[in-house]
């Protein structure tokens, strides 16, 4: 399961659109209270497998390589 952690910032929206265009299924977590309580403070984060989290530039590179 792929998970997008987002606060709907411009980079978050770009990544979401690229995932949609690529036809990649993902769940989106955007509950800011939950994100803060769980230590997320930079966005977007794309989790492509358990424990493997990518920042924006890593996620874009991952998408291009698919």
Residue pairs with C-beta under 8 A, 6 or more apart in sequence:
1 26
1 27
2 19
2 24
2 25
2 26
2 27
2 46
2 47
2 48
3 26
3 27
3 28
3 29
3 46
3 47
4 12
4 15
4 16
4 19
4 26
4 27
4 28
4 29
4 44
4 45
4 46
4 47
5 29
5 30
5 35
5 40
5 43
5 44
5 45
5 46
5 47
6 12
6 15
6 16
6 28
6 29
6 30
6 43
6 44
7 30
7 32
7 35
7 43
8 30
9 43
9 44
11 43
11 44
11 56
12 43
12 44
14 56
15 44
15 46
15 56
15 59
15 60
16 28
16 44
18 60
18 63
19 26
19 46
19 63
22 63
22 66
24 63
24 66
26 46
29 35
35 43
42 55
44 55
44 56
44 59
45 53
45 54
45 55
46 53
46 54
46 58
46 59
46 62
47 53
47 54
48 54
48 62
54 62
